[in-house]
Each structure stands twice: as structure tokens, then as C-alpha cells.
Amino acid sequence: MLIGEVSRRSGVSTRMLRHYDRLGLVRPTGRTTGGYREYSTDDIRRLFHVESLRTLGLSLGDTKRALDEADFAPSALVGDLVQHTRARIAAETELLAKLEQVESAAPEQWDDVLNVVTLLRALESDLGDHRQRAALAQHGGAAPPVDALVEAALAEEDLNVAGALRWALARAGDAALTKLAAGLDSADADRRHRAAVAIAEVPTAEATALLIEALGDSDVIVRDRAALALGARQVFDAVPALLAMVVDGRSDVEAAELLGLLARDPAPGADIIGNLRHELDTGTDPAARLRLTQALAEIPGTTAQLGALSGDADPVVAGTAAAILRSRAGRTRRGGN
């Protein structure tokens, strides 16, 4: 079979076939009656072996060694190819992610593309101040690459940088929420916590709905962050979690203040007071009962409850309730004057 026909049937160009010939990789060993060099059946078989090995990423030199050296051991070489291929896939995956981030910014001019790429490179910096400036930077034209900002926010450990990233995401509004919502589904509790903190700074109904979902998170830190954010938004779904924070002593002062804010509405306020009294009446931990007593002080209209507690068997609880009542009475007198 002459070179032209071999090329048509194999898909290997004549130029590459001649290159294989010069390297001694695949040489036509036959001759036609006219003296032309011709590929034999064995030559064609070797050519297909070469092409098969080339698809694995072997160099031409390694391919020749594999076919010509009887003692050639493929295990080490194949292992190297596996590592090389994994590295190449990782690099290509990283490039694809970066291209998608640029695409998500909908650039209209090449200056927009360059601005986005500059931002992405800065977000990858090892220097916190570089990352912080990148998050705070304003780029005209293209929108910020929200996907990149979200990923940076979910991974950022520097508190100052994280704050700047959350600020940038809050400006993006609901555009950032889809990616942040995916962060709430992460197996990594730290990423879920960072997602909840970032969502808390987006003042929309969609963000509120995500925070309500986060109240059911398996990690107490995530639940607490969601409860504090919802309490500040006066969402009553947060009441059980805020009450648990007071009982357990986790950010209890802030949680008590938010319970007081929510209790300004008379109907839920009565339920909140009832829940606090129930925990006081059934609780046995002195520190928890003291925190619950102090939480009652944040709620107006609890004079009767505090009066009952001023006779509590626990002298600390009783003394605290009495002190709160005296303080209230003093404020009332001063207001009357």
C-alpha cells in the first residue's frame, strides 16, 4: 500500500507518515514492481499501534521505545502520564472556570475583559490587602464577576477581606444569591457559615427565605447566624433559635435584644414572654435562668413576671429581677418629672 492510500485509510497525514519514517518509527518495508516503497501489512499494524499509544499522550520517542525495546516496562511511564493528565485537566478546568467568570460579567469591550481578568488575578493574590482592594474596586462597563466574588467569599479567612467581599456581593443583590444558596448546601460547615453571613447582608425577600432555610442547618454556628439576621429583620421564625441561644449562652445578649425587638408586636410578644417563663420555670441551670431573667428585661410589659421572679428560690435570679424592677421604677419617676 503506497503512502497516499495509507494516509487516506489511516487518517494520518503524508507529512506525518514521512516524519515517522525519518524517525524509524514506522518505515515502509516493501517495494512495488516499479521500485516505489510500499507499506506491508505488518507496517500498517505498527502504524496503528503507534497511533494508539499516541492517544495516551506518549511522546514519539517513548512510543518507539515501547514498541522496539522488549524489556520496556510501561508501569512507570503510564503512572507519569496519569499525573500529567490530571495536572492538565486541572489547569484546563481552572481556565474554563475563569472564562465562565469573565463571560458571566457580560463584557462588551476588551477593556471590560481586561478589568475582569485584573480583578480575578487580584482575588487570587496571597496578600490580603490586594484581595481587599480588589473586592472594593469599582469597574466601569462590565458587571463584576459575581461567581468569582462568591467563591472568594466562601473561601476567605481574612475577616477584613471577607467583609469587603460581602459588601461587593450585597451590591450585586439577588444576582449573588443563587451561588450563595449553593454554598449553604456545602458539606463544609465553614463554607455554609460564610454563605449565611454573606446572605444576611443582602436585604431582599429571597435572602430572607434562604436564611429561614438555614435555621435547619446541622451546624449550630450557621443556625445562630441565620437566627440573628432574621431577628434583625423582625422575622418571627427566628424566635425558637434565639431563645435557644439565650438558654445556651451563645451571643445571648444580642439574642435577648432581638427577642425584645420582636416582642414589641403584642401577639407574638405574649408568646415570647410565655416561652421565656416556661424555660425559667422548667430550667435548672442557674446561669441559664439568670440569662433568661435578663432577657425579660429587654421586653416591655414584663413587670408582673419580674415581680414573681423577685421571690425566686435562686437568690441571684431574685436579686436580678428586683434590680431590674427598681431600674424601671426609677426611669418611670424620672420620666414623670
C-alpha positions, 0 to 999 in steps of 0.5 A: 500500500503506497503512502497516499492510500495509507494516509487516506485509510489511516487518517494520518497525514503524508507529512506525518507518515514521512516524519515517522519514517525519518524517525524509524518509527514506522518505515515502509518495508516493501517495494512495488514492481516499479521500485516505489516503497510500499507499506506491508501489512505488518507496517500498517499494524505498527502504524496503528499501534503507534497511533494508539499509544499516541492517544495516551499522550506518549511522546514519539520517542517513548512510543518507539521505545515501547514498541522496539525495546522488549524489556520496556516496562510501561508501569512507570511511564503510564503512572507519569502520564496519569499525573500529567493528565490530571495536572492538565485537566486541572489547569484546563478546568481552572481556565474554563472556570475563569472564562465562565467568570469573565463571560458571566460579567457580560463584557462588551469591550476588551477593556471590560475583559481586561478589568475582569481578568485584573480583578480575578488575578487580584482575588487570587493574590496571597496578600490580603490587602490586594484581595481587599482592594480588589473586592472594593474596586469599582469597574466601569462597563462590565458587571463584576464577576459575581461567581468569582466574588462568591467563591472568594467569599466562601473561601476567605479567612481574612475577616477584613477581606471577607467583609469587603467581599460581602459588601461587593456581593450585597451590591450585586443583590439577588444576582449573588444569591443563587451561588450563595444558596449553593454554598449553604448546601456545602458539606463544609460547615465553614463554607455554609457559615460564610454563605449565611453571613454573606446572605444576611447582608443582602436585604431582599425577600429571597435572602430572607427565605434562604436564611429561614432555610438555614435555621435547619442547618446541622451546624449550630454556628450557621443556625445562630447566624441565620437566627440573628439576621432574621431577628434583625429583620423582625422575622418571627421564625427566628424566635425558637433559635434565639431563645435557644441561644439565650438558654445556651449562652451563645451571643445571648445578649444580642439574642435577648435584644432581638427577642425584645425587638420582636416582642414589641408586636403584642401577639407574638410578644405574649408568646415570647414572654410565655416561652421565656417563663416556661424555660425559667420555670422548667430550667435548672441551670442557674446561669441559664435562668439568670440569662433568661431573667435578663432577657425579660428585661429587654421586653416591655410589659414584663413587670408582673413576671419580674415581680414573681421572679423577685421571690425566686428560690435562686437568690441571684435570679431574685436579686436580678429581677428586683434590680431590674424592677427598681431600674424601671421604677426609677426611669418611670419617676424620672420620666414623670418629672 
